[in-house]
């Protein structure tokens, strides 16, 4: 038991290692299905109670768990994050269920199911983090060695608050403060909810507990890559792992209303093949005329600096793939720029594999789906060199661009106000409407949707699909979801 305590000291976990020790087959089945049903419950809550705020979602989910008699996740959802061992067995179930369920999800070639799992785990983490009190936030940051400097109230008063006006919540009720990289909490800085100095912002524990999910989001992405490697390893061929994965697949297909839940993550249009002529020779013209501001900015930075960081290279190549640019043309496009600074041999050895991985030609052989706008906006990695969503952070460059495009000042101010309030997708849609002088489309969910709408504004809307094709697509989606 002492070993288990050292492995799982707190209730809210980052799942960064696999637990040692054996777990019985029946136990593995039960805990994996229990977690699967919990994620299903979370997604159904988003459909039925979409208007609820995060705190209200937590209360609603707790009531649902009470009605179903699920004591394990009920206790974990209500945990304040203290260093106590009275629910050690629940921690182990939580940990093991996370791994077994993620391994099962890795065996699917349906991108919507992967998104379903990712979104469900992320919201579950947000809700659990919301239950942490000041000491629980401190324990989580300290034990997981998060890169935040911890200050007690006296230190915060001395270093930050003396002679300063602090806006937001009452500091007298807060025990701990945290110095956090400003790029992680730009929205709080803009809303004047936190003090900031240079590249650092000061957050109270109650504020930080709502801002832990971007760090966890990064962990989930890394864990997914590890899980893909695990399911192809010899260890994954054990009878226990194989049987658990098989049973999870069967149970997933039997979940009620699962097709409606998966439909939440289907892009309105992947823009597949609509830019099939896109190549290195015409990408500048197409980027200026069709790309959303975020992708145009990355394209221009690549042309200027002949290099992109990993996250922005991934953002750009995934986007280009999903608007129809071939793998060969993406390779040539990036190679043409990168080799202005590095040798061609180095580009081949260090960058080509990632391009192939994006197109599903190596590794798990699963093509990458388009990245959603909300992930681009939330991901702190997108701001290290000025990329990411163009409406997040300092948008003065975009202001100048809008002036050059002769967008009226009144519309520019409306767009900037939406961005300042954190309504980035709405700001993008308003920018689109102002640029094309057309009716404002729904809030942008994917950069590829912006391209599709741009093409329609220039060429007219695409003709509706043939009825037989629509029926075939619907049937195909239903069958793939049932198969997991």
Secondary structure, DSSP 8 states (H G I E B T S, - for coil): -HHHHHH--SSS----S---S---HHHHHHHHHHHHHHHHHHHHHHHHTTT--HHHHHHHHHHHHHHHT-HHHHHHHT----S--TTHHHHHHHHHHHHHHHHHHTT---HHHHHHHHHHHHHHHHHHHHT--HHHHHHHHHHTT-S-EEEEHHHHIIIIITT----SS-GGG--EEEEEEGGGGHHHHHTT-SEEETTEEEEEHHHHTTS-HHHHHHHHHHHHHHHHHHTTSSGGGSHHHHHHHHHHHHHHHTSTTHHHHHHTTS-S---TTTTTT--TTTHHHHHHHHS-HHHHHHHHHHHHHS---HHHHHHHHHHHHHTT--HHHHHHHHHHHHTTTS-HHHHHHHTHHHHHHHTTSSTT-------BHHHHHH-GGGGTTS-S-TTSS--HHHHHHHHHTT--HHHHHHHHHHHHTT-HHHHHHHHHHHHHTS---S---BHHHHHHHHHHHHH-------HHHHHHHHHHHHHHHHH-
